[in-house]
Amino acid sequence: MAGRELEALLDRFVLPLIKGGELAVGRPIAVDELRALEDQIPHASEKVVEVDDARTDVLAAPLMHDTPDELAQPGGSALDWTRGECEPIPGVTMPRLVTIERDYTQVAQKMAAVGPLIDTLGTQVKGASWVPSGAIDYLRRANGVIRGGAGDGRPSLERDVQLAEAILALSGPTNGQVAVQAWRSMEQRTGVDLADLAEERSGERISFEDIGVQPRSVITSPEWSGSETGGRRYAPFTVNVERKKPWHTLTGRMHFFLDHDWMHEYGEALPVYRPPLNYVRHFGEQGLAEDGRPEITVRYLTPHSKWSIHSEYQDNLHMLRLFRGGPVIWMSPADAATIGVADNDWIEAYNRNGVVACRAVISHRMPKGTVFMYHAKDRHLMTPKSEVSGWHGGADNSLTRLVIKPTHMIGGYGQQTFAFNYHGPTGSQRDEITVIRRRSQHVEYR
């Protein structure tokens, strides 16, 4: 990315590189979101002092993946305590109930420092945990320490660059010492040798200054399942296959059969085909039905691009010159002919979720009835105003949404427990229905 309004990390640890985002404009013109937030929090804390002291909240927490919660409901039998089928037991037949101590008068002070619990509880990934004492010592030297208040003596996070430095220092992919610690913890859980995957770079630590100079290759770490050891390129599940590290499932193997009551009830214990939701049946026609304006309803997919990582490395002058210079939707010749669209024409795609204005790429490689738009271009890059909405046409995800299925809410049974990023077995926002039509070839950008 060419520039941002604050110092930033452009991290894709699932892929081989990490780089830094520099300021697009100089301060004080730049709007620093972190600094703006920090300016507001002390005022909020002052108001809290007038009305409230520290308090204890009780929260419902999901049964978590890579924890003993995976054994809460053996046999995949989900009994409902609200119907009297079992007793309500926190952490077994219902979410765990946890207490959280909150002192809103100290929010600003705590936000500006690395907290003390990391010295005892440590950090963790995929069930493995370790205390990154070396990283904390480094942050004290690199960031300085807070003087006074709730963060007294702790590494500072007062500025955006300090926060970025802390993320890099505490992460295995950018700190070889932490990566080795993480692998050794994982060795204790799995019984297989893994630490050597990072030992060749154990003395390496990638700083924010380093990635501001040029992108840096990440270090093999258990956050992901691939290996960059010896200069390899990332491929998923390399460590599982080559090092016999168990998969994070009920049996430690790859699973195609999900033996859970709800999966059986929905007929999805084995992989099955599910067509996209029939929006016409449930919500009526999506088209605008204008006289003389042909439209076509198609399946809309948003695959990863081969030449980019989301918007990174794609929204630059070199890459844009190699193709159409902006966002595109790929269509089959048959679908394009139905609505009178030629290659490189401006089109609009829309549904009940949003609208996209872009050019059409007509290719025989696309099957009839299906289109796709690579994700994720910057929606401000060569994106004209939409005829449908009157706003700038959106990006790939303007036409999608995350739909939660009941089976996504399974918990307490092996890999079918909660983890950040997705609920349940899979996400379902990549398969949508959309309406496409040819628009005026005169476009406006403001």
N, C-alpha and C positions, 0 to 999 in steps of 0.2 A: 504494500500500500504506500502511495506516494507521501502522504502526510496525514496527521490527525490534529485535533485541537488539544490533545494532551499526550504526554509520553505514554506509550502503550506497548504491549506484547502482542505479536501476531503469532500465536502458538498453535501448532497442529501436531501434538506429540504422537498422534497416530500415524503421522507422516514424517519424513526424515529430517525436516528442517525447522528451525525457529528463527525469527528475525524480529527486529524492533521497529516500531513506528515512531517517526520523529514528528515534531511540531510542524503543522502546515503553515502556520503564521506565528510570529513572535508574540510573546507576552508584552504588554497586558491585553493585546487584541484577542488572543486565544481565550476561549471559554473552557476552563478546566473544570470538568464536572466534579471531580473529586474535591477540589478546593472549594467549589461552590457548596457542595454538600457539607463539608467540614465547617464552613462559615455559618450554616444554618443550625447545625446540631447543638452548639453551645447555647443558642438562644432557646431552643426547645428544652434543653436540660435545666436552664434557669427557671423556666415556667413550671417544670415538674417539681422543682424544689419547693415551690410555693404550695403545692397541693398533695404531694405524695412522697413517701420514702421507699426504701427497697421493698420488694414484694416477691412472693413465690407463686409462679403459675404452674398449673397442671396441664400438660399437653398429651394428646394422643399421638403416638409415634408408630409408623408402620412396621410390620415384621420385615426385617432387613435382609438383603442378600449378603452372602459371605459372613453370616453370623449364625449362632445356634438357633436363631429364629427359624431357620430353614427346616428344623425338625419339629416344629410346633404341631403340625397336623399330619401325622404319619398315615401312609396309605392314600393320601390325597382325598381324604374324607373331610368335607367342610360342613360341619354342623353349625346351625344358626341358633345362638343363645337367645335372640329376640323372639324366637318361636318356641322356646322351651325345649329345644333339642339337646341342649347341654348347658353347663354352668358358664356364666361369663367370667373367664379367667384371663386377666391382662397378659399379653404376650403369648397366649396359646389360642384361645377361641375368640379373641378380640385384640385390637391394637394394644401395644404396651402403653402404660401410663407413666410419664416421667415428669419430674419436677424441674423447673428452671428458675434459678435465682436471677432476678432482674433489678438493677439499680439504674433507673433512667437518668438520675442526676450525674452519672459518670459515663454515659454513652460516648460523649465526645472524647474523653480521656482514654477510654478503652479502645476506641477506633483508631487512635493515633499510635498504638504500640502493639507489638507481638505479645500475645497473652501468656501468662505463666503456666497454663495447663499443658502446653506443649513440652514442658520440661519433665512432666511426670506421665501424662497419658500418651505423649508423642503424636506422631502422625500415622496414618494407615492407608492402605489400599488393598482391596480384594481380600480382606480378612487378615492381612499381615500388618504388624505395627512395629514401630521403632522410635527411639528418642533421638532426634537429629541435633545432638548437643554441639557438634562441630559447626553445623550451619548456623545455629544461634550465636555462637561465639564470633563467627565471621560477620554476621549482621550487626553485632554490637560495634565492630570495627568499621564496617562499611557505611552503616546508616547513622551511627551514633546512638546514644541512649536518651530516653526521656528523663527529665529531672523533675521530681515532684509529682503528686497526684496518683491516680490509680495505676499508671504505667511506669512508675518510678523505677529506673534501672533497666527497663526493657528496651529492646531494639526499636528504633523509631520507624513509624509508618506515616509520618506527617505529610510527606510529599509524594507525588505520583511515582517518581523515579525510585523512591525508597520502597514503595509497595511492589513495584515491578521487580526490584532486586530481591525482595523477600520471597516472592513467588519462585523465582529462578533458583535461589539458594536452597529452598525447601523441597524442590522437585527432583526426583531421580533422573528424568531425562536431561536435566541441565546441571546436575551436581553428581559427579561420579561417586563421591563418598556416600551420599544418600542412596544412590542406586545400589551400591554394594550392600549397605545396611538392609535395604528392602528385600534384596534377593536372599540374603542370609535368613531373614525372618521367614521368607517364603519357603526356604529349604526346610526349616523346622516344621512347617505345616505339611509339606508334600513328601519329604524323605528323599528328594532327588537333588543332585548337584546343580546349582543355578548361578551362584555368585560370580563364577568365572566369566559370565556373559558381560559383566561390567568392569571386571578387575583391570582390564587393559586401559581403562580411562578413569580409574579410581581417584587419581590425583587431579583430575580436570574439573574445573568449575566454570561454567559459562555465565558471564556477568551481563548486565544490561548494556554496559559499554561495548562489550564484545559483539553483541548482536546488532548494535547500532552501526558497526563498521560493515558487516556483511552477515548474511544468514549463516547459521552454524548447524552442523549435523548433531542431532540429539544422541543421547546415550541410552543404551538398552536398559530398560527399567520395567518392573512388573505392572506399571499402569496399563500396559498394552500387551498383546500376545505375540508380537513379532520380535525380530532381532535385527539390530544394526551392527552387531559385533563384527569386527574385521572389515568394516566398510560395506556390509550388505545393505540392500534396499529393503524397506519394510514389506513384509507379507504377513497377513494375519495367521495366527495359530502355529507359527513356526516353532515356538518354544514348546507348545503342547505336543506337536508331532515328533520333533527331533529330540527333545529332552524328557519326554514322557511326563511332563507336568500335567496333572489331572485337569480336565475341564471343570469349570465351576458349576457343576450340575449335581443332581442327586446321586448319580453313580460314578461321577468322575469321567464319564465318556460323553461323546456327542449323542444328542437325543433327537430321535424322530417321533418317538411315542411318548406322549404326555398323559400319564395315567392319573388323572384328577377327575373328581366327580363332575365339575363344571365343564371340563373339556369333553367328557363323554356326552354330557347333556346337549352340548352344542354340536356334536358330531365332528369335533376337531382334535380328537386324540392323536390322529395321524394327519400329516399335511394334506390339505384339501384346497381346491380352487374356490374362491369366493369372488363373485363379480362385484364391481363397484355398486355402491348404493344407488338404487333407482330413484333419482331425485324427481323425475317427472311424476312418478306414482305417488310419492309422498308430499311433494311441494308444488306440483304443477309445472307447466312449461317454463323453462328458463329464458327462452329467446324473447326478443323485443317485438318480433312479428311486424316489422315495417314493410310496407308495400314496396316491391321491387328490390328488396335487400336480401339476397339468399343467405342462409345460415346453415351450419352443419353442427351437429352434436357429436363429440368424439371423446374417447378416453384420453386423459391428460396425465403424463408421467413427467417426473423431474429427476432424471438420473444425474450422477456425478459426472463432471467433465474429466476427460482424459488429460487435459493440459493445464489444469488449475486446481487449487485447493479452495473451494468456495469462490470468493471473489479474488483471492490472492493470485497473482501472476497472470490474471486474465484481463483485468481492467487496466492494461497499460498500452501505450501507443504501439509498441511492437506487435503484441498479440492481436490487438484490434485491427491493425492493418492487414493481418494475415487472413481475416475473414470479413464479416459484414460491418464491423465498426460499432456494434451495439447488440442489444438483445434480439434473439431470434427464436422462433418456434419451428420445429421440423415437421413437415407434413408429407403425406403420400401424394403422388400425382393425381390419383382418383379423387381424393378428398378436395384437393385444391381446385380441380376442374369443376366440381360440384358447385362451388361458390365463386367461380371466376377469378381465382387467384393465380398470378404468375409468380415465378421465382423472384424474390426480393421485394415483392409488394408489401405495403404496410397493411397489417391486419390487426384485429382486436379479438381477444379471447376473454370471455367473462362467464361468471356463474354467480351463485348466491353469496360466494365468499369475497369476490373482488373482480378486478379487471386488469388485463395486461395489454399494452399497446407496443407492437414490435414488428419486425419484418418476418417474412415467411421464407423458409428454406425448403424447396421442393426436392425430394429425394426418393428414388425408387427403393431405397433401403428401409423406408418407413411402411409398415403394413397399413392397409386401409382401415379407417376407423380409430386409429391411434396417433397421437401427436406427442412430442416431448419438447421440453425446454430445459437445457442444462442449468443447473443452479451453481453459484448464485451470483449473478451480476449485480453491480451497484445500480439500484433503481433510478439513480439520478444521471446515469451515463447514457446519453443519446436516447432518452426515453421521452417521447412526445406526450402531449396532453391527450387524454382519451375522449372520444366522441360519446361514449356511453356514460362516463361518470363526470366528465368535465375536469377531472384531476389528472395529474401525471400518471400514465399507465404504470402499474406496479411491476414487481419482480416475480420470479417463479412461484414463490410461496403466497402471492396474493390470491391465487386460485385454490389453495389447499387449506386444510385445517386438520388438527389432530382430533380424531374421533376415538373416544374411549369405548371399547367393547366390555361387556361384563367379564369376559375371560381375562381381560387385562388387570382385573382387580383381585386375582387369586393371590393369596399370600400364605406363608408358613409351610411351603412344600417345595423343598429343593430350590432349583433355580427360578421357580415361580414365586419369587418374593420381590419386594420393592427394591429398586436401585435407581439412583438419579439418572435421568436422561429419558428413559422410557418406562411406562407401566407395562408389565406383563410380557408375553412372548415376543411381541413385535409392535412397531408403529404402523399405523394404517393411513398416514396422511399423504402417501406418495401415489395414490391411485384415485383420481378424481374424474368427474365428468365436467366438460366445459363446452360452451358454444363459441364457435369461431365464425367471423364474417370479415369480408373485405371492407376496409374503411377508405375514406378520402385519402388520396395520395399527397395532398397538401397538409403537412403537419406543422404544429406550433409547439414551441417549447416553453413559452411563458405567457 
